[in-house]
Amino acid sequence: MGVHKALQLFTGLCILLLYTSPLSCFANFSQAKELIYKIKEGLPRGTFIGAIGVDLNLDFTVKPPFLFSLPKKKVNGQYVNLNNTTGELYTSATEIDREKFCPYHSDGRGCFLSLDVFVLPQQYFQLVKVKIFIEDVNDNRPKFSVDEIRISVPENTPINARYAVEQSAVDPDLGVHGVQTYWLVNDFGMFTLDVEENEGGELTPFLIVIEALDRETQAEYITDIIAEDGGTPPLLGAATLKIVITDVNDNCPQFTESQLNVTLHGNATKGSTLARLNAFDPDLGANAQISYAYSERVPRDVRSLFHLDRITGFIKLAGKIDTGTATFYKLTILANGPGCIPAVATVFVYLIKVVTGPPAVIPRYITPEKDGVVTIKESEPAFSPIAFYTVKNIGMNQKVDCHLEGSGPFRLVPYQLLKNEYLLETTEPLDYEKTQEYELIVVAKNSHALVIKTFLKVQVLDENDNVPVFQQSWMEISVEENNPPNTFLTQLQATDQDSEGRGEVIYLLGGNAPGIFVVDRVTGVLTVTTSLDREEKETYRFIVRAVDQGTPRRESIATVVVSVLDRNDNSPRFINKDFTFFVPENFPGYGEIGVLSVADADAGENGWVALSILNGSDIFMIDTGRGALRAKTSLDREQQGTYQLWIEAVDGGEPALSCVTMVTVLLVDVNDNPPIVLFPQSNQSYMLVLPDTLPGTSITEVYAVDKDTGMNAVIAYSIVKRKGGEPGSFAIDPETGNITLKRELSIRGLYRLLVKVSDHGQPEPLYSTVMVNFFVNETVSNESYIHSLLTREAEVEVEERPWYKGQMTEGPERYELFPCQPLLIALSVTCLGLFFSVVTLTSYICCRRFKKRKRKKRSEVEIPLKI
């Protein structure tokens, strides 16, 4: 007996440890072991769940090491990740939503994820059953099935009467996270709210009347009813509660059965009867009439699937059952009587799936779809999803091959680890301009060779991905100047491969286009609004734009070059109205006198200018192209000082245009003429000067002229040599040439003055000389004697020489030709000193002798002079 109790105690302890610890009491036995873990829903990826190896007390030091494996790879990737070496479990990328994972487990205890884990290698093999319980969290707020709830309350309702609010709120969360209470925002002092829990654990709010009602005073009350769950913080749901005051009788319908369970096969035909509801009312007559209706809790699509006869209470199948989307239906039926609180019955319809016929392919479109045609933009990148295909109506042991037929950049691939789920996607970007439409076929074939084909048409939507393209990106246009306004230049042409408005092109001028150019937005005709002048501007270069009407707009540009062609509309023009050239006389023949600058604003032959001389062409000539004026011979100012010519300029246009200008050629004097002595007329002439002539008396005047002008004609007079008589007896005025007596004449006889007549010309003055002879005596008694003296003196001393430049120039210029000028000067001074000493001594001796002879001959000389 004691052994038996001990064994029972040990077994109970093991069972307790099984649920309180992840270790199994039978960890050392070879049979399957079970581990239980608990996690909350909605955990992020990588959350630690448990360590299987540690919880099994495995020795990780053994060789070969342990390996852990999940035979169901689908589960491993979708909800949990298993470390193959440590046996640690983690949550995967897909967050577990308890409400979606266990949509029909309302008790909360049965929502778990079952896993089979293999412990390998073979010598350590164990099968470990892992259960992961999904605990609920408060992630859903209560929600009423309708936005407005209507309740009819008779006006003679006694105080504390209760009315069920059938459209109660639903909260997918469980336990304390589900709906816990209801309350009214405004009870008007007439009502209160109570909550009751039925056998199924559902909470139903009841409206309780706490004051007497009078429909004539107030026929309805409108407030908000609030459903509150038990989370922290609590979540709320609200709906409008409209209380209508009516009358009721004292007996209400009652169902004979408040709950019915019905089994329905998936291949049941339309019109099949599921059940019949039966309710009774003790009242008689109209107050006992019962009508059946669905509760507002029943969705509309479920009501349309199961037809409820309002009078008989029969429930019949009104549509086709889809066992792939649901496994059971819950139908809430109300039995309504006049003025009564509806009685409630629940019908549970359990579906049994029956697989017959070929597999069914159910599409779910990701891109927009209409009537089996999906649309996708050409701008979508490669591997853009188009649709999901779910293959249904498959037996448990059947395999289905699903593939894609048709051409185009598409593929149909299994979606991740989901069974019988396929994703249709693109394999490369689409191009509307190449292909606008594709026809695809999704083929599903089961192991019984039953085939189902689903046809799909894919239309590519055009995007504004092409820019307009000009036929010519560089356009050269020629137009003659002086064109009429609005002259047509060219028509721009650009094309856009896009469709509809995206391919419509308008034409615009660029920002650098002058305002005189206009382009038609639609036709692209380019015109110029004004008359062009090539001389004002020869070339116009600007940008034109081709813009499409897509969003965003795309555009391209082209360059337009408008060349203005010349017309002969401008005559040649000299840069001056007339020309004056100053030319030195004796300028060499064919030398360039000056250049006549002439221009013609036209271009080409219209701008070629030829020059010609209208008068004086026998003396002058002009270069036709360059405009250089030349004289054919050397010009002498003394013959003609001014020439006036008329020059004509003619262009090469047709007809030719011309203009005329006057050219004045002024000859500038050159010092090419020496002074000409007009008086005295000869070196042999003489004048009689009386010995008693007073000093200061003007004796005579040397008169000379110069054919040159200006400074070249200004004459200066000077005495350069004296002969006979006393030195310094006569002086000459350098400007007038007037010779005056400077001192008394004590010596009679012949006085000779060599006078230099010089001009002021540059670079060197020219001069002439003349011999001025004075015979000092009271009378001229013997002219032959005087002439003999003049002749004899001329032969010995005076020689009339022709003029030459620089002949009598004094000063430093005279010696510039000698390179040793200082040495020569010193030698000359020394020689002159010696010379003058000898001359003085000789003169003294000669004078003494001359005086003696003079006394002897005076009587002989004086007689002829007096005669």
ZAMARGU-4260 file (C-alpha; in steps of 0.2 Angstrom, whole numbers, plus 5000, padded with zeros to 4 digits):
<rodrens>
0) 5000/5000/5000 | 5014/5012/5004 | 5023/5008/4988 | 5008/5011/4978 | 5005/5028/4986
5) 5024/5032/4983 | 5022/5028/4965 | 5006/5039/4963 | 5015/5053/4972 | 5030/5052/4960
10) 5019/5051/4945 | 5009/5066/4951 | 5025/5076/4954 | 5031/5072/4936 | 5015/5078/4929
15) 5016/5094/4939 | 5034/5097/4933 | 5029/5094/4915 | 5018/5110/4915 | 5029/5121/4927
20) 5046/5117/4920 | 5052/5115/4902 | 5061/5099/4908 | 5053/5082/4906 | 5053/5070/4920
25) 5057/5057/4907 | 5072/5066/4899 | 5082/5050/4901 | 5070/5039/4892 | 5070/5036/4873
30) 5052/5041/4870 | 5046/5058/4864 | 5049/5072/4875 | 5038/5087/4877 | 5043/5105/4880
35) 5031/5120/4883 | 5035/5138/4881 | 5025/5154/4882 | 5027/5170/4872 | 5016/5185/4870
40) 5009/5189/4853 | 5018/5203/4842 | 5035/5200/4848 | 5049/5207/4836 | 5061/5196/4826
45) 5075/5188/4836 | 5066/5187/4853 | 5072/5172/4863 | 5059/5159/4866 | 5069/5145/4874
50) 5084/5133/4873 | 5079/5115/4869 | 5096/5108/4872 | 5098/5116/4889 | 5080/5112/4894
55) 5084/5093/4890 | 5100/5093/4900 | 5110/5088/4885 | 5129/5086/4887 | 5136/5098/4873
60) 5154/5091/4876 | 5150/5074/4867 | 5157/5070/4850 | 5150/5071/4838 | 5140/5087/4843
65) 5121/5088/4844 | 5111/5094/4830 | 5094/5101/4830 | 5082/5101/4815 | 5064/5106/4811
70) 5056/5094/4799 | 5043/5107/4794 | 5054/5120/4785 | 5039/5131/4782 | 5036/5134/4801
75) 5055/5137/4804 | 5055/5152/4792 | 5038/5159/4795 | 5036/5160/4814 | 5052/5154/4823
80) 5070/5151/4819 | 5080/5136/4826 | 5098/5137/4830 | 5104/5120/4823 | 5119/5119/4835
85) 5112/5126/4851 | 5094/5121/4850 | 5089/5139/4854 | 5072/5145/4847 | 5069/5163/4842
90) 5055/5172/4834 | 5057/5175/4815 | 5053/5190/4803 | 5034/5187/4804 | 5026/5194/4820
95) 5013/5182/4827 | 4996/5189/4828 | 4986/5178/4840 | 4969/5184/4833 | 4974/5179/4815
100) 4984/5164/4820 | 4970/5157/4831 | 4954/5166/4824 | 4942/5153/4832 | 4950/5149/4849
105) 4941/5161/4860 | 4946/5152/4876 | 4964/5158/4874 | 4971/5142/4881 | 4971/5132/4865
110) 4981/5145/4854 | 4998/5137/4852 | 5011/5133/4839 | 5016/5115/4839 | 5034/5110/4833
115) 5043/5093/4830 | 5061/5095/4834 | 5074/5081/4829 | 5089/5079/4840 | 5103/5072/4829
120) 5114/5063/4825 | 5107/5045/4824 | 5115/5039/4840 | 5107/5053/4850 | 5091/5054/4840
125) 5076/5061/4850 | 5059/5068/4845 | 5055/5083/4855 | 5037/5090/4855 | 5037/5108/4857
130) 5022/5118/4861 | 5023/5137/4861 | 5008/5145/4869 | 5003/5162/4861 | 4998/5174/4875
135) 4986/5188/4871 | 4990/5206/4873 | 4979/5221/4872 | 4981/5226/4854 | 4963/5228/4849
140) 4950/5240/4854 | 4932/5235/4856 | 4921/5238/4841 | 4903/5239/4838 | 4895/5230/4823
145) 4885/5245/4819 | 4888/5264/4821 | 4870/5266/4828 | 4860/5255/4839 | 4841/5256/4840
150) 4832/5250/4856 | 4813/5251/4857 | 4806/5253/4875 | 4787/5253/4878 | 4781/5268/4887
155) 4773/5258/4901 | 4789/5249/4905 | 4790/5247/4924 | 4805/5254/4933 | 4820/5243/4933
160) 4815/5234/4917 | 4830/5228/4907 | 4833/5228/4888 | 4847/5219/4880 | 4858/5229/4868
165) 4861/5215/4855 | 4873/5225/4845 | 4886/5223/4858 | 4905/5227/4855 | 4917/5214/4850
170) 4935/5214/4855 | 4947/5200/4847 | 4958/5201/4862 | 4955/5188/4876 | 4952/5188/4895
175) 4955/5204/4904 | 4960/5212/4887 | 4942/5209/4880 | 4927/5219/4883 | 4925/5221/4902
180) 4911/5234/4904 | 4899/5246/4896 | 4893/5263/4901 | 4883/5278/4894 | 4890/5295/4891
185) 4873/5302/4895 | 4859/5293/4904 | 4847/5307/4905 | 4842/5302/4923 | 4831/5289/4915
190) 4842/5274/4912 | 4857/5265/4918 | 4867/5251/4911 | 4870/5234/4917 | 4881/5220/4910
195) 4878/5201/4911 | 4888/5187/4905 | 4880/5172/4897 | 4885/5154/4897 | 4897/5157/4882
200) 4906/5170/4892 | 4900/5184/4881 | 4895/5201/4890 | 4879/5208/4885 | 4874/5226/4890
205) 4857/5229/4897 | 4848/5245/4897 | 4838/5247/4914 | 4824/5260/4915 | 4825/5269/4932
210) 4812/5282/4929 | 4794/5281/4922 | 4793/5284/4903 | 4781/5295/4894 | 4782/5294/4875
215) 4771/5309/4873 | 4784/5319/4883 | 4799/5312/4874 | 4798/5300/4861 | 4817/5295/4860
220) 4834/5297/4869 | 4850/5298/4859 | 4867/5295/4868 | 4883/5286/4866 | 4887/5269/4873
225) 4905/5265/4877 | 4913/5248/4877 | 4929/5247/4888 | 4941/5233/4889 | 4952/5228/4904
230) 4969/5233/4897 | 4981/5245/4905 | 4978/5258/4899 | 4960/5252/4894 | 4955/5254/4875
235) 4937/5261/4871 | 4924/5258/4858 | 4909/5269/4855 | 4892/5268/4845 | 4877/5279/4845
240) 4862/5272/4856 | 4845/5278/4850 | 4831/5273/4863 | 4814/5274/4855 | 4799/5274/4867
245) 4785/5262/4861 | 4772/5250/4868 | 4775/5231/4873 | 4764/5217/4878 | 4767/5206/4893
250) 4773/5189/4885 | 4787/5187/4873 | 4793/5173/4862 | 4805/5160/4869 | 4816/5147/4859
255) 4813/5129/4863 | 4832/5127/4860 | 4844/5142/4862 | 4859/5133/4853 | 4860/5122/4838
260) 4875/5113/4830 | 4874/5110/4811 | 4886/5100/4800 | 4887/5106/4782 | 4897/5097/4768
265) 4907/5108/4756 | 4898/5101/4741 | 4880/5104/4748 | 4869/5111/4734 | 4860/5127/4735
270) 4843/5126/4744 | 4848/5113/4756 | 4840/5114/4773 | 4851/5117/4787 | 4840/5118/4802
275) 4823/5125/4808 | 4821/5136/4823 | 4806/5135/4834 | 4800/5148/4846 | 4783/5150/4855
280) 4773/5165/4863 | 4760/5161/4876 | 4750/5176/4870 | 4736/5175/4857 | 4732/5184/4841
285) 4743/5197/4835 | 4753/5198/4851 | 4758/5180/4848 | 4765/5182/4831 | 4783/5178/4829
290) 4795/5183/4816 | 4813/5177/4814 | 4828/5188/4810 | 4847/5188/4810 | 4855/5198/4824
295) 4865/5213/4818 | 4880/5203/4824 | 4879/5192/4809 | 4889/5199/4794 | 4880/5203/4778
300) 4889/5191/4767 | 4884/5177/4780 | 4866/5182/4779 | 4866/5181/4760 | 4874/5164/4761
305) 4861/5157/4773 | 4843/5161/4770 | 4832/5163/4785 | 4813/5162/4783 | 4805/5175/4793
310) 4789/5165/4796 | 4794/5147/4797 | 4812/5149/4804 | 4819/5138/4791 | 4838/5141/4787
315) 4843/5136/4770 | 4859/5137/4759 | 4857/5151/4747 | 4875/5151/4740 | 4890/5141/4736
320) 4901/5136/4751 | 4920/5141/4751 | 4928/5129/4762 | 4945/5137/4759 | 4941/5153/4768
325) 4930/5147/4783 | 4928/5132/4793 | 4912/5136/4803 | 4899/5150/4804 | 4890/5157/4819
330) 4872/5162/4816 | 4863/5173/4830 | 4844/5172/4827 | 4831/5183/4835 | 4813/5179/4838
335) 4803/5195/4838 | 4786/5197/4845 | 4775/5213/4846 | 4783/5224/4859 | 4794/5211/4866
340) 4812/5209/4870 | 4818/5197/4856 | 4823/5180/4861 | 4840/5174/4855 | 4846/5157/4848
345) 4863/5153/4841 | 4866/5141/4827 | 4884/5134/4824 | 4887/5128/4806 | 4902/5117/4805
350) 4909/5114/4787 | 4916/5098/4780 | 4928/5100/4766 | 4925/5089/4750 | 4938/5089/4737
355) 4931/5086/4719 | 4936/5092/4702 | 4951/5101/4696 | 4961/5113/4707 | 4955/5131/4709
360) 4966/5145/4706 | 4961/5161/4715 | 4969/5177/4710 | 4972/5192/4721 | 4978/5207/4712
365) 4991/5219/4718 | 4991/5230/4703 | 4974/5238/4697 | 4963/5225/4689 | 4947/5226/4679
370) 4938/5211/4670 | 4954/5201/4671 | 4965/5215/4664 | 4979/5221/4675 | 4988/5237/4672
375) 5006/5241/4677 | 5016/5257/4674 | 5031/5255/4662 | 5041/5264/4676 | 5040/5250/4688
380) 5057/5242/4692 | 5061/5224/4689 | 5053/5211/4700 | 5038/5222/4703 | 5023/5211/4710
385) 5007/5209/4699 | 4996/5196/4708 | 4995/5182/4720 | 4988/5166/4715 | 4981/5153/4728
390) 4978/5136/4722 | 4964/5128/4732 | 4953/5112/4730 | 4967/5101/4733 | 4966/5084/4742
395) 4977/5080/4756 | 4989/5069/4747 | 4988/5078/4730 | 5002/5088/4722 | 4999/5103/4711
400) 5010/5109/4697 | 5008/5128/4694 | 5017/5137/4680 | 5015/5152/4668 | 5013/5151/4650
405) 5015/5165/4638 | 5029/5177/4632 | 5035/5192/4641 | 5046/5197/4655 | 5036/5188/4669
410) 5038/5174/4680 | 5027/5164/4692 | 5036/5158/4708 | 5031/5150/4725 | 5029/5164/4738
415) 5042/5161/4752 | 5037/5145/4762 | 5018/5147/4760 | 5011/5131/4752 | 5001/5133/4736
420) 5004/5152/4736 | 5012/5159/4720 | 5018/5177/4715 | 5017/5184/4698 | 5030/5197/4695
425) 5040/5205/4682 | 5058/5200/4678 | 5064/5216/4670 | 5057/5234/4667 | 5043/5235/4654
430) 5043/5247/4639 | 5027/5254/4633 | 5035/5259/4617 | 5040/5241/4613 | 5025/5231/4619
435) 5009/5238/4626 | 5000/5222/4630 | 5004/5204/4636 | 4993/5189/4637 | 4997/5176/4651
440) 4990/5160/4656 | 4992/5153/4674 | 4991/5134/4673 | 4987/5123/4688 | 4988/5104/4686
445) 4985/5091/4700 | 4991/5073/4701 | 4975/5067/4692 | 4980/5077/4677 | 4966/5089/4680
450) 4971/5106/4673 | 4964/5123/4676 | 4969/5138/4666 | 4967/5156/4672 | 4969/5169/4658
455) 4977/5186/4662 | 4980/5201/4651 | 4993/5213/4656 | 4992/5231/4649 | 5007/5242/4651
460) 5003/5260/4655 | 5013/5273/4646 | 5024/5285/4657 | 5031/5301/4651 | 5048/5293/4649
465) 5053/5300/4632 | 5058/5317/4628 | 5053/5325/4612 | 5067/5323/4598 | 5070/5337/4585
470) 5073/5330/4568 | 5088/5343/4567 | 5096/5348/4583 | 5105/5362/4573 | 5096/5372/4560
475) 5104/5385/4549 | 5092/5397/4540 | 5096/5410/4527 | 5084/5425/4524 | 5088/5441/4513
480) 5088/5457/4522 | 5074/5470/4520 | 5062/5455/4520 | 5043/5459/4523 | 5036/5457/4541
485) 5030/5440/4546 | 5041/5431/4534 | 5041/5412/4535 | 5058/5405/4540 | 5056/5386/4544
490) 5044/5374/4552 | 5051/5365/4568 | 5048/5346/4568 | 5050/5336/4584 | 5042/5319/4588
495) 5039/5310/4605 | 5036/5291/4606 | 5025/5293/4621 | 5006/5291/4619 | 4991/5303/4621
500) 4996/5320/4629 | 5013/5314/4634 | 5017/5313/4616 | 5009/5329/4610 | 5023/5342/4607
505) 5022/5361/4608 | 5035/5373/4602 | 5043/5387/4612 | 5057/5399/4610 | 5071/5399/4622
510) 5075/5413/4634 | 5089/5420/4622 | 5078/5422/4607 | 5075/5440/4601 | 5058/5446/4602
515) 5057/5448/4583 | 5055/5429/4581 | 5039/5420/4584 | 5035/5402/4584 | 5018/5394/4583
520) 5015/5383/4598 | 5006/5369/4588 | 5013/5369/4570 | 5031/5374/4575 | 5031/5387/4561
525) 5045/5400/4564 | 5043/5418/4557 | 5051/5434/4559 | 5040/5449/4563 | 5050/5463/4557
530) 5062/5468/4542 | 5080/5462/4545 | 5095/5473/4542 | 5111/5463/4539 | 5121/5479/4542
535) 5113/5480/4559 | 5115/5461/4564 | 5121/5448/4552 | 5118/5432/4562 | 5105/5427/4575
540) 5107/5412/4586 | 5095/5406/4599 | 5087/5391/4606 | 5070/5383/4602 | 5061/5371/4614
545) 5050/5356/4611 | 5039/5352/4626 | 5028/5337/4629 | 5011/5338/4639 | 5016/5324/4651
550) 5018/5325/4670 | 5032/5330/4673 | 5035/5338/4657 | 5050/5334/4647 | 5058/5344/4634
555) 5073/5345/4622 | 5081/5360/4613 | 5088/5364/4596 | 5099/5378/4590 | 5093/5389/4576
560) 5105/5400/4567 | 5097/5413/4556 | 5109/5421/4543 | 5104/5437/4535 | 5109/5438/4517
565) 5116/5454/4510 | 5107/5465/4497 | 5115/5480/4489 | 5106/5493/4499 | 5121/5503/4505
570) 5132/5514/4494 | 5150/5516/4498 | 5154/5530/4511 | 5171/5539/4513 | 5176/5541/4531
575) 5177/5559/4528 | 5166/5571/4519 | 5182/5577/4510 | 5201/5574/4512 | 5216/5586/4513
580) 5233/5579/4511 | 5249/5590/4514 | 5264/5584/4503 | 5281/5591/4503 | 5286/5597/4486
585) 5298/5587/4476 | 5290/5571/4483 | 5296/5557/4472 | 5285/5551/4459 | 5273/5536/4463
590) 5275/5540/4481 | 5260/5537/4492 | 5252/5554/4496 | 5238/5548/4507 | 5225/5534/4509
595) 5206/5537/4506 | 5197/5526/4518 | 5180/5521/4511 | 5168/5508/4517 | 5153/5499/4511
600) 5141/5491/4525 | 5136/5478/4512 | 5145/5461/4511 | 5153/5451/4497 | 5152/5459/4480
605) 5140/5472/4486 | 5154/5478/4498 | 5168/5478/4486 | 5173/5496/4482 | 5183/5502/4467
610) 5190/5520/4467 | 5194/5531/4452 | 5199/5549/4449 | 5186/5559/4439 | 5198/5574/4435
615) 5217/5576/4436 | 5221/5558/4431 | 5235/5564/4420 | 5245/5569/4435 | 5238/5558/4449
620) 5233/5540/4451 | 5224/5530/4464 | 5225/5511/4469 | 5208/5504/4466 | 5208/5492/4481
625) 5218/5501/4494 | 5214/5519/4490 | 5232/5525/4490 | 5233/5542/4481 | 5250/5544/4471
630) 5257/5557/4459 | 5264/5551/4443 | 5279/5564/4444 | 5287/5574/4457 | 5278/5590/4461
635) 5285/5607/4462 | 5276/5619/4473 | 5283/5634/4464 | 5274/5629/4449 | 5257/5624/4457
640) 5254/5623/4476 | 5236/5616/4477 | 5227/5602/4467 | 5209/5598/4469 | 5203/5581/4464
645) 5186/5572/4463 | 5187/5554/4468 | 5172/5542/4465 | 5169/5525/4474 | 5159/5512/4466
650) 5153/5496/4474 | 5151/5479/4465 | 5132/5477/4467 | 5119/5476/4454 | 5115/5489/4451
655) 5130/5497/4457 | 5130/5512/4470 | 5143/5525/4471 | 5148/5541/4480 | 5160/5555/4477
660) 5172/5565/4488 | 5184/5579/4485 | 5203/5578/4489 | 5214/5593/4491 | 5232/5591/4489
665) 5243/5605/4497 | 5261/5605/4492 | 5272/5610/4507 | 5287/5620/4503 | 5304/5613/4504
670) 5320/5623/4505 | 5325/5620/4487 | 5329/5637/4481 | 5343/5649/4487 | 5340/5667/4488
675) 5342/5677/4472 | 5352/5694/4473 | 5343/5706/4463 | 5354/5721/4468 | 5368/5723/4465
680) 5366/5715/4449 | 5385/5710/4447 | 5400/5708/4457 | 5409/5720/4445 | 5397/5735/4449
685) 5402/5748/4461 | 5396/5764/4470 | 5405/5780/4473 | 5406/5785/4491 | 5412/5803/4495
690) 5426/5803/4508 | 5416/5816/4519 | 5401/5805/4521 | 5396/5805/4539 | 5395/5789/4549
695) 5377/5781/4550 | 5373/5786/4532 | 5364/5773/4522 | 5375/5769/4508 | 5366/5756/4498
700) 5355/5741/4500 | 5358/5723/4495 | 5341/5716/4489 | 5337/5698/4487 | 5322/5687/4485
705) 5318/5668/4488 | 5306/5658/4478 | 5302/5647/4493 | 5289/5652/4507 | 5289/5653/4525
710) 5305/5652/4535 | 5313/5645/4519 | 5310/5663/4511 | 5316/5673/4526 | 5333/5681/4521
715) 5347/5686/4532 | 5362/5697/4526 | 5379/5697/4533 | 5397/5703/4527 | 5408/5688/4527
720) 5424/5696/4519 | 5431/5713/4517 | 5444/5719/4505 | 5453/5736/4504 | 5451/5752/4515
725) 5450/5752/4534 | 5442/5737/4543 | 5424/5739/4550 | 5420/5754/4539 | 5404/5747/4533
730) 5390/5737/4542 | 5375/5728/4534 | 5358/5726/4542 | 5355/5707/4543 | 5336/5709/4540
735) 5335/5723/4527 | 5352/5721/4519 | 5354/5740/4521 | 5373/5745/4521 | 5378/5760/4532
740) 5394/5769/4535 | 5401/5765/4552 | 5416/5776/4553 | 5424/5791/4544 | 5433/5786/4528
745) 5451/5792/4529 | 5457/5781/4515 | 5452/5783/4497 | 5451/5769/4485 | 5441/5753/4482
750) 5432/5745/4496 | 5425/5727/4493 | 5412/5718/4504 | 5408/5700/4501 | 5390/5699/4507
755) 5381/5682/4511 | 5363/5681/4508 | 5356/5666/4517 | 5338/5659/4520 | 5331/5651/4536
760) 5327/5634/4528 | 5328/5617/4537 | 5337/5606/4538 | 5350/5617/4531 | 5349/5635/4525
765) 5353/5640/4507 | 5363/5655/4503 | 5371/5666/4489 | 5385/5678/4489 | 5387/5695/4481
770) 5402/5707/4480 | 5397/5725/4485 | 5411/5737/4478 | 5413/5755/4485 | 5425/5767/4477
775) 5429/5781/4490 | 5433/5797/4481 | 5426/5814/4477 | 5423/5809/4459 | 5425/5795/4447
780) 5438/5802/4434 | 5444/5786/4427 | 5431/5772/4426 | 5443/5761/4416 | 5455/5762/4430
785) 5442/5757/4442 | 5436/5742/4431 | 5454/5737/4429 | 5455/5737/4448 | 5439/5727/4449
790) 5445/5715/4436 | 5462/5713/4444 | 5455/5710/4461 | 5443/5698/4454 | 5456/5688/4446
795) 5466/5688/4462 | 5454/5688/4476 | 5436/5688/4472 | 5429/5673/4463 | 5410/5672/4460
800) 5406/5654/4464 | 5389/5645/4463 | 5379/5642/4478 | 5379/5627/4488 | 5372/5621/4504
805) 5383/5624/4519 | 5397/5633/4509 | 5399/5647/4522 | 5392/5639/4537 | 5401/5644/4553
810) 5402/5636/4569 | 5403/5618/4575 | 5393/5610/4561 | 5408/5614/4549 | 5419/5602/4558
815) 5408/5587/4560 | 5415/5579/4545 | 5432/5577/4554 | 5433/5564/4567 | 5448/5572/4575
820) 5440/5589/4577 | 5448/5594/4594 | 5466/5590/4588 | 5463/5599/4572 | 5457/5614/4581
825) 5472/5615/4592 | 5484/5613/4577 | 5475/5626/4567 | 5476/5639/4581 | 5494/5636/4583
830) 5497/5638/4564 | 5486/5653/4563 | 5496/5661/4578 | 5513/5658/4568 | 5505/5664/4552
835) 5498/5680/4560 | 5515/5684/4567 | 5524/5682/4550 | 5510/5692/4542 | 5511/5706/4554
840) 5530/5707/4553 | 5529/5706/4534 | 5515/5719/4533 | 5524/5731/4544 | 5539/5730/4532
845) 5528/5732/4517 | 5519/5746/4524 | 5534/5756/4527 | 5540/5753/4509 | 5522/5757/4502
850) 5522/5774/4511 | 5538/5779/4503 | 5532/5774/4485 | 5515/5782/4489 | 5523/5799/4492
855) 5533/5798/4475 | 5517/5793/4465 | 5504/5803/4473 | 5505/5817/4461 | 5503/5804/4447
860) 5488/5797/4454 | 5479/5812/4460 | 5478/5820/4443 | 5467/5806/4435 | 5456/5805/4450
865) 5452/5824/4449 | 5450/5823/4430
</rodrens>
